[in-house]
Amino acid sequence: MGCGGTGLAVGRSCRKRIEQMRQMRQSLLMLHGEIRYTGAELPEAISETAGRCGKPFSDFYETLSEQMRQMTGQTLKILWQECAVQYLKQTCLTKEDQKIFLDLGNQMGYLDSQMQLSALEGCMALLEDRMTCLEKSLAQKQKLSMTLGILSGFFVMVLLI
């Protein structure tokens, strides 16, 4: 039973990963809209995005906004990296997924608004491509993880008998 449950948990983790990637993309879309349509400066756009997206990304943007307002002398790249590492470790996202988000921080802050918008669009496109690939293989991965979980349970049971 435990092995079957583990297989089921792995399958759910794949689904949760896609959902969190969707949340990440949605938060970036909100940030993009704040910069593009309201003409807000980056700290203000980040603060507005924090109030409109779900956890853990709302916490990320809120902390980032607070740290930007404190003006400690650190660059946005460093602040972005620190906050992202802190909040993304609580997610089901893989290192590669997190790297897409972390790399965005390298491109934000020192560019003009058009370049920031381009960086956001590029990041959102990468996320969309990854989500499409993952969604295509999701059912197969869930079935495989459940089957392997059950089979490993039978294998352990046979070894114990």
Salt bridges, closest charged atoms under 4 A:
GLU19 OE1 - ARG22 NH1 3.38
GLU34 OE2 - ARG52 NH2 3.18
ASP59 OD1 - LYS55 NZ 3.72
ASP97 OD2 - ARG17 NE 2.60
ASP97 OD1 - ARG130 NE 2.69
ASP103 OD2 - LYS99 NZ 2.87
GLU121 OE2 - HIS32 NE2 2.91
GLU128 OE1 - ARG25 NE 2.80
GLU135 OE2 - ARG22 NH2 2.20
